[in-house]
Amino acid sequence: MPTPNPLGPVPSPQEWQELVRSAIREIDESKPRLRWTARDEIRWDLNGECPHCGDYMSVLVSGVILADSPFESADLIEILAECSCEPGHSEGRRGCGAGRGDYIRVPAPRTSTE
């Protein structure tokens, strides 16, 4: 029998999408809970505070996988953004369960020259 998640129900895909979008676009844009960090020429990392559990999460995304052109020019991109916190909130699982297996559309990363 699986151990229940102590955080309660995991957000639905639509709820998770809205939580992630809100965390990226905070009212104070200088302190978003989730932010895009460029890792190299084609990879970005969406990282920061999970909007469901509050622990640190990180999702590595490659522009090559998402589009033929740099995804920085897109307004929204579709990604698999699962909470990846360690050690997780249920036995034998990584993350709190939020976003697991569901693609969502979120604001694309922006280069510092914009």
Order of alpha helices (4+ residues) and beta strands (2+ residues): alpha-beta-beta-beta-alpha-beta-beta
